[in-house]
Amino acid sequence: MIDLVQLENGILLPVKAHAGARVNGITGQHDGALKVSVTQTPEKGKANKALVKVIAAEFGVKNSQVELSSGATSPTKSFVVSGIELEDLSRRLQAILKS
């Protein structure tokens, strides 16, 4: 189970990142975090930018609605997703994990 937290500026989404993967995408969950893989290498923020794009695309929001909150240099990260209700994001998350 992934714990989504409602904040004043959006919803906190915990992410376990895998940079340098073969394909971009959401690959499941791990220790209460969403597992997201990107092909970019973790250098100069390139992987973090790719993570934003993958998360935005998978959840059907704009890139500008997904912002890295913590963990810039760690595989364990937190992103804030704004402009969407907690219930809606939770529903989309469940649909993504089922597919």
Secondary structure, DSSP 8 states (H G I E B T S, - for coil): ----EEETTEEEEEEEEEET-SS-EEEEEETTEEEEEESS-SSTTHHHHHHHHHHHHHHT--GGGEEEEE-TTSSEEEEEE-SS-HHHHHHHHHHHHH-
